[in-house]
Amino acid sequence: MACVVGLLSGAAGLAVSAQEPEPQRTHEEAFDELVRPFLREYCTSCHSDRRHRGGLSLAKYEDLASVSRDRKTWEKVRRRLRAREMPPRKSRKKPESGERAEIIIWVEAELANFDCGDEVDPGRVTIRRLNRAEYTNTIRDLLGVRFDATEEFPADNLGYGFDTIGDVLSIPPLLMEKYLAAAETISRAAIVTPDPPTPIVRRFEAERLGDSRPRRRESVRVLTSQGQVKASYRFPEDGEYVLRVRAFGQQAGPDPVRMTLHFDGRAVRTVDVKATRDAPEVYETHITASAGVKQFAAAFVNDYYRPDDPDPANRDRNLVVDYLEVEGPMNASAGSRPLSPSHKRIMICEPGDGSKVDCARTILGQLARRAFRRPVSAAEVDRYVRFVDLAAKEGESFERGIQVALQAILVSPHFLFRIEQDAEPNNPEAVHAVGEFELASRLSYFLWSSMPDEELLREAGKGELHINIDAQVRRMLKDRKAEALVANFAGQWLETRNLEMVTPDADRFPDFDDALRTAMGEETERVFAYIQQEDRSILEFLDADYTFLNQRLARHYGISGVTGDAFRRVSVPVGQRGGILTHASVLTLTSNPTRTSPVKRGKWVLEQLLGAPPPPPPPDVPPFEEDNTELTGSLRERFEKHRSNPDCAVCHVKMDPIGFALENYDAIGAWRETDDGFAIDASGRLPGGESFDGPSGLKNLLMANKDAFCRCLAEKMLVYALGRGLEYYDKCAVDRTCEALAANNHRFSTLILETVRSVPFQMRRGNGDEE
Amino acid sequence: MSANSTVSRRTVLRGIGTAMALPLLDAMMPSAARAARAAKAPPTRMAFVFVPNGKHMPDWTPTVEGRDFDLPPILEPLAAVKDSLNVFSGLTHDEGRAKGDGPGDHARAASSFLTGAHPYKTGGAKIRVGMSVDQFAARQIGKQTRFPSLELGCERGRRAGVCDSGYSCAYSHNISWFTEFTPMAKEISPRAVFERLFSIPSGGPLSPAQARRARYNRSILDLVLEDANRLRPTLGRNDQRKIDEYFTSIREIEMRMERAAVSEDDEPLPEPDLDVPEGTPKDYVEHIRLMYDLMALAFQTDSTRVVTFMAANAGSNRSYKHIGVSEGHHTLSHHQNNAEKQAKISRINQFHIRQFAYFLEKLKATPEGDGTLLDHAMIMYGSGLADGNRHEHHGLPVLLAGGGSGTIKTGRHIRVPDETPLANLFASMLERIGAPTESFGDSTGTLSELAG
């Protein structure tokens, strides 16, 4: 229930209930007038002191204080009510939906009143497997090997808006298959063996090199004007390779067809392609490549076209490519192969006579310690050392044995999961601090999306990480690896990761292209990175008087004086721009392909900025069977009709006015004064009565509710950091973060530090029955 | 420069003397499958195709029941295969309904689609729905092929935010569930599917290096299984579930490695006649058709007998510009009875059926045994919602194509009593594929109508 706690706990303003305010009843009066009668009517016939069904009596709660003393039970009551598991479907007496909703709202308010005094519940995180970003970064930091898991592995499922949630990060067989293949690829890239290399030949048929299926039954690619055929290949290890292109020319004009071979962005050889259709030839070049994915290409560089040449055969010069091929590594003698930096980093000793096992223990002990992010026992290491013996029995080298052992390490559950242990894993009362090494991983995966570095492991080894945590956080935030927070936290919180999916209608928005799409995302990421790096106030997310632009985006915004592709900080006048609500990224993400969507924009503000709670489920409405009439009128009028259905109104009465305040931005975030010829009406009034006009009005309103914003951001940060959804008891941690933010000018570092210092981040407990 | 300078494959091959190196499929056929081929008894296959956001039902439902049924606009592209399929009216997924859980019909439509079960409403914790019909079948018959099942799709899905009203995206992005807790991930890159299917040498005599590699792999799996076994008892309940997932997936791969050990004396299969681009197609038609091609090829080579395919994710808001529909699909599906929007929905629905017809025609054009591949298949096509505007979970649009190896009488529009569980169809399919069960999901029996 991320963000649920927030607005119920008294934050004023926006998230008031949809209905007109009822005659005020105190929380305590509501217990006597609503809750007790409800319990007597529907619950206590089974859950009495005498019958005690399910080990639960609800008859003993006679006043508010008795409820407040026993929140755990009431959390169960809340869940059962929300899930409609209670009262049972079969019972004769069942509450109306409205009744149920009233009780749920009361119970949630009660839980949110949680007194943080004595009871400490850190909650429990399900072990997390590395997600794709974490896997990529961990391989980089562990071995110095570049591997893009986002390309190679199936998508991670999201929970609570993030891909760090232990409960939804599963391992289906397909992913395990990819893990096994990746482990082999990565260990080969990391370690050079003296065994004679077996060159691998990979051929790319030119007609398949693209993102569309070859037309008809072609077996070649014809380059009719300057252009190129490109292939990407993962070079398995550092070494020499041969690149080949089989091609011929359609010759015309004075010169033969000319072709340039490119590798990794550089031109490496230019050749005359004198061959003709009857006898295509193979052109090759030798290159040195380091392990990893690189591109190589064949480019046509001397186009010639004279349609009026009297000789029809002399009018058109083209390059025809049959295939691209790569072969390697070609290094003749194994001993002379260059050792990669990652190889040197891993092979920290030489297996001399008789000490082979000792050396393997040293190497693998070090590797396993870093890969498992904790100390490893000698017995544990020896299980991996066995692979060195195995390789020897197979007649292969020591290095090959280490390679295979590394492969095993990379698919071990100790590597793929971040394991955290308890003395009493199934006792929810057994609360304890997370281990020092576990804390090191919590920190590094939170701030870097990667494994702990040596300094963190050293602090943990000394048992001093818990006490020195502030200094470590400050150090880590300064490290470049902290950019992971932008890519992974901001990319999900502000949803810029979804920009790749948007498809604005090309007829209506001819201006939209990939350059603009990229620039939109970059603006938002730059602003986040700036606030993070400069440790500025998080309120600038709402009302910054600056933003980051390049020429393309500045033109889109109608701002002059910004030239070139490079982004820079630009001051913007109050009004149209400044603050993430005015970013083209957010405005485009919350639009439909052909038009804006006030509903989506309103929902986005409520969910991502204010953390407004979802209302209790409305009753099962029979869909508008009787209402078969077509809705007509302006967009705004149609929405208002929609809201006349009370079940829809519950949510829409809150979402729509906020969305309409942003109607001055079109579906790709450009400013407009009219829509389809009608003047924009960007005024709105919230259910609570507050009215406002346009983006500035909305921004002022949000700033007036800045506590709700801080709370929402603190909650999201905690969800992301912990890898679980929040529970009622997490309110205490969020409260503290909010207080600290208010006391420290809302500095970004305060948000991070308080998250890290919090009870749920530093402690854990056993698994409860209900979880 | 001229636009029309293509050269046919034959032109280039002539005079070269060597053919392009396409992988030889023979070595990849598991012996059981080859034995079946030899015995001339083609196996029965099943596939499930999911399309999102419901249908414009007036343009879908034939007015005539029985044999001489008509093809309304959406179904028109199926004319050539009309005799090889049945259209169902009246099937229901009761478990897709809210049942007090409030909004989230798209998440429920996808997650109940093949499970016949009610998803637990959660943003993440305690995610749970039910094992899906394809996985139930794969558990029983998957051992007979190189891959127990394939899971395909065209959309990667959201990479941030929430998918549908309080439901984790796992519910909207997957239709195939390995267990009630674990969704199967899907492949969206045709190239990755092709390479997975056809470029891993897994049969015939292994080279010494390959044999060594196989032995290493076996030892690695043994070791990590031991790791998992030692770890498990030290963990809490929810953590153990994750380790169990890990364990099951490793076991699955071990079994696959065992099955891949094959004998060497079988007749060769035709080479896969399919050009698969290196990149993921940007063109949607091409993407869908490539996936269908791969499904047909997987069946033809008996690489698997069970496939699921999500043409798009639940609630997809993709625009269909290439057929003149610029609006987002999901937005349009809330048509509020606007005739113009309904016409566009109908066009999108027909677009998907046209691609499906391409697949069926392909299966029908592939001879196998005494009939065609389609005769030996059961291909279910449908949506977890009927009208997208009202989010109806009853009267679902469902087709079943293929003769199920002579067990299904095709060429009919079958109206079943209202509220008949869609899971009854699944139970009938499971019976026919050799994975019979007393009940599946919320089934109450089988559909006797299938046999005619």
Chai-1 contact restraints between the chains, C-beta under 6 A:
chainA,res_idxA,chainB,res_idxB,connection_type,confidence,min_distance_angstrom,max_distance_angstrom,comment,restraint_id
A,R84,B,G100,contact,1.0,0.0,6.0,A-B,restraint_1
A,T126,B,N238,contact,1.0,0.0,6.0,A-B,restraint_2
A,T126,B,D239,contact,1.0,0.0,6.0,A-B,restraint_3
A,I127,B,D239,contact,1.0,0.0,6.0,A-B,restraint_4
A,I127,B,K242,contact,1.0,0.0,6.0,A-B,restraint_5
A,P154,B,A185,contact,1.0,0.0,6.0,A-B,restraint_6
A,A155,B,R156,contact,1.0,0.0,6.0,A-B,restraint_7
A,A155,B,G157,contact,1.0,0.0,6.0,A-B,restraint_8
A,N157,B,C169,contact,1.0,0.0,6.0,A-B,restraint_9
A,N157,B,A170,contact,1.0,0.0,6.0,A-B,restraint_10
A,L158,B,C169,contact,1.0,0.0,6.0,A-B,restraint_11
A,G159,B,G123,contact,1.0,0.0,6.0,A-B,restraint_12
A,G159,B,G124,contact,1.0,0.0,6.0,A-B,restraint_13
A,G159,B,S168,contact,1.0,0.0,6.0,A-B,restraint_14
A,Y160,B,G123,contact,1.0,0.0,6.0,A-B,restraint_15
A,Y160,B,G124,contact,1.0,0.0,6.0,A-B,restraint_16
A,G161,B,G161,contact,1.0,0.0,6.0,A-B,restraint_17
A,G161,B,V162,contact,1.0,0.0,6.0,A-B,restraint_18
A,I165,B,G124,contact,1.0,0.0,6.0,A-B,restraint_19
A,D167,B,G124,contact,1.0,0.0,6.0,A-B,restraint_20
A,D167,B,A125,contact,1.0,0.0,6.0,A-B,restraint_21
A,D167,B,I127,contact,1.0,0.0,6.0,A-B,restraint_22
A,V168,B,G124,contact,1.0,0.0,6.0,A-B,restraint_23
A,V168,B,I127,contact,1.0,0.0,6.0,A-B,restraint_24
A,V168,B,S168,contact,1.0,0.0,6.0,A-B,restraint_25
A,V168,B,A170,contact,1.0,0.0,6.0,A-B,restraint_26
A,S170,B,T182,contact,1.0,0.0,6.0,A-B,restraint_27
A,S170,B,E245,contact,1.0,0.0,6.0,A-B,restraint_28
A,I171,B,E245,contact,1.0,0.0,6.0,A-B,restraint_29
A,I171,B,Y246,contact,1.0,0.0,6.0,A-B,restraint_30
A,I171,B,S249,contact,1.0,0.0,6.0,A-B,restraint_31
A,P172,B,F178,contact,1.0,0.0,6.0,A-B,restraint_32
A,P172,B,T182,contact,1.0,0.0,6.0,A-B,restraint_33
A,P172,B,M184,contact,1.0,0.0,6.0,A-B,restraint_34
A,P172,B,A185,contact,1.0,0.0,6.0,A-B,restraint_35
A,P173,B,S249,contact,1.0,0.0,6.0,A-B,restraint_36
A,P173,B,E252,contact,1.0,0.0,6.0,A-B,restraint_37
A,L174,B,A185,contact,1.0,0.0,6.0,A-B,restraint_38
A,L175,B,A185,contact,1.0,0.0,6.0,A-B,restraint_39
A,M176,B,S249,contact,1.0,0.0,6.0,A-B,restraint_40
A,M176,B,I253,contact,1.0,0.0,6.0,A-B,restraint_41
A,E177,B,I253,contact,1.0,0.0,6.0,A-B,restraint_42
A,R208,B,D275,contact,1.0,0.0,6.0,A-B,restraint_43
A,R208,B,P277,contact,1.0,0.0,6.0,A-B,restraint_44
A,R208,B,E278,contact,1.0,0.0,6.0,A-B,restraint_45
A,L209,B,E278,contact,1.0,0.0,6.0,A-B,restraint_46
A,G210,B,P277,contact,1.0,0.0,6.0,A-B,restraint_47
A,D211,B,P277,contact,1.0,0.0,6.0,A-B,restraint_48
A,D211,B,G279,contact,1.0,0.0,6.0,A-B,restraint_49
A,D211,B,P281,contact,1.0,0.0,6.0,A-B,restraint_50
A,D211,B,K282,contact,1.0,0.0,6.0,A-B,restraint_51
A,S212,B,P277,contact,1.0,0.0,6.0,A-B,restraint_52
A,S212,B,P281,contact,1.0,0.0,6.0,A-B,restraint_53
A,S212,B,D283,contact,1.0,0.0,6.0,A-B,restraint_54
A,S212,B,E286,contact,1.0,0.0,6.0,A-B,restraint_55
A,R213,B,D275,contact,1.0,0.0,6.0,A-B,restraint_56
A,R213,B,P277,contact,1.0,0.0,6.0,A-B,restraint_57
A,R213,B,E286,contact,1.0,0.0,6.0,A-B,restraint_58
A,P214,B,D275,contact,1.0,0.0,6.0,A-B,restraint_59
A,R217,B,S8,contact,1.0,0.0,6.0,A-B,restraint_60
A,R217,B,R9,contact,1.0,0.0,6.0,A-B,restraint_61
A,E218,B,T6,contact,1.0,0.0,6.0,A-B,restraint_62
A,S219,B,R9,contact,1.0,0.0,6.0,A-B,restraint_63
A,S219,B,V12,contact,1.0,0.0,6.0,A-B,restraint_64
A,V220,B,V7,contact,1.0,0.0,6.0,A-B,restraint_65
A,V220,B,V12,contact,1.0,0.0,6.0,A-B,restraint_66
A,V222,B,S5,contact,1.0,0.0,6.0,A-B,restraint_67
A,T224,B,M1,contact,1.0,0.0,6.0,A-B,restraint_68
A,S225,B,M1,contact,1.0,0.0,6.0,A-B,restraint_69
A,Y305,B,M1,contact,1.0,0.0,6.0,A-B,restraint_70
A,D316,B,S2,contact,1.0,0.0,6.0,A-B,restraint_71
A,N318,B,S5,contact,1.0,0.0,6.0,A-B,restraint_72
A,E394,B,R212,contact,1.0,0.0,6.0,A-B,restraint_73
A,V404,B,Y216,contact,1.0,0.0,6.0,A-B,restraint_74
A,Q407,B,I220,contact,1.0,0.0,6.0,A-B,restraint_75
A,A408,B,I220,contact,1.0,0.0,6.0,A-B,restraint_76
A,A408,B,L223,contact,1.0,0.0,6.0,A-B,restraint_77
A,V411,B,V224,contact,1.0,0.0,6.0,A-B,restraint_78
A,S412,B,V224,contact,1.0,0.0,6.0,A-B,restraint_79
A,S412,B,D227,contact,1.0,0.0,6.0,A-B,restraint_80
A,P413,B,D227,contact,1.0,0.0,6.0,A-B,restraint_81
A,P413,B,A228,contact,1.0,0.0,6.0,A-B,restraint_82
A,P413,B,L231,contact,1.0,0.0,6.0,A-B,restraint_83
A,P413,B,Y246,contact,1.0,0.0,6.0,A-B,restraint_84
A,P425,B,L235,contact,1.0,0.0,6.0,A-B,restraint_85
A,P425,B,G236,contact,1.0,0.0,6.0,A-B,restraint_86
A,N426,B,G236,contact,1.0,0.0,6.0,A-B,restraint_87
A,Q492,B,A160,contact,1.0,0.0,6.0,A-B,restraint_88
A,E495,B,A160,contact,1.0,0.0,6.0,A-B,restraint_89
A,E495,B,G161,contact,1.0,0.0,6.0,A-B,restraint_90
A,R497,B,R159,contact,1.0,0.0,6.0,A-B,restraint_91
A,R497,B,A160,contact,1.0,0.0,6.0,A-B,restraint_92
A,N498,B,R158,contact,1.0,0.0,6.0,A-B,restraint_93
A,N498,B,R159,contact,1.0,0.0,6.0,A-B,restraint_94
A,N498,B,A160,contact,1.0,0.0,6.0,A-B,restraint_95
A,T503,B,S319,contact,1.0,0.0,6.0,A-B,restraint_96
A,D505,B,S326,contact,1.0,0.0,6.0,A-B,restraint_97
A,N592,B,G328,contact,1.0,0.0,6.0,A-B,restraint_98
A,N592,B,T331,contact,1.0,0.0,6.0,A-B,restraint_99
A,P593,B,S319,contact,1.0,0.0,6.0,A-B,restraint_100
A,P593,B,S326,contact,1.0,0.0,6.0,A-B,restraint_101
A,P593,B,G328,contact,1.0,0.0,6.0,A-B,restraint_102
A,T594,B,S326,contact,1.0,0.0,6.0,A-B,restraint_103
A,T594,B,E327,contact,1.0,0.0,6.0,A-B,restraint_104
A,P614,B,G166,contact,1.0,0.0,6.0,A-B,restraint_105
A,P617,B,D101,contact,1.0,0.0,6.0,A-B,restraint_106
A,P617,B,G102,contact,1.0,0.0,6.0,A-B,restraint_107
A,P618,B,G102,contact,1.0,0.0,6.0,A-B,restraint_108
A,D620,B,A98,contact,1.0,0.0,6.0,A-B,restraint_109
A,P623,B,R390,contact,1.0,0.0,6.0,A-B,restraint_110
A,N628,B,N337,contact,1.0,0.0,6.0,A-B,restraint_111
A,E630,B,N337,contact,1.0,0.0,6.0,A-B,restraint_112
A,E630,B,N338,contact,1.0,0.0,6.0,A-B,restraint_113
A,L631,B,Q336,contact,1.0,0.0,6.0,A-B,restraint_114
A,G725,B,G123,contact,1.0,0.0,6.0,A-B,restraint_115
A,G725,B,G124,contact,1.0,0.0,6.0,A-B,restraint_116
A,G725,B,A125,contact,1.0,0.0,6.0,A-B,restraint_117
A,G766,B,G236,contact,1.0,0.0,6.0,A-B,restraint_118
A,N767,B,G236,contact,1.0,0.0,6.0,A-B,restraint_119
A,N767,B,R237,contact,1.0,0.0,6.0,A-B,restraint_120
A,N767,B,N238,contact,1.0,0.0,6.0,A-B,restraint_121
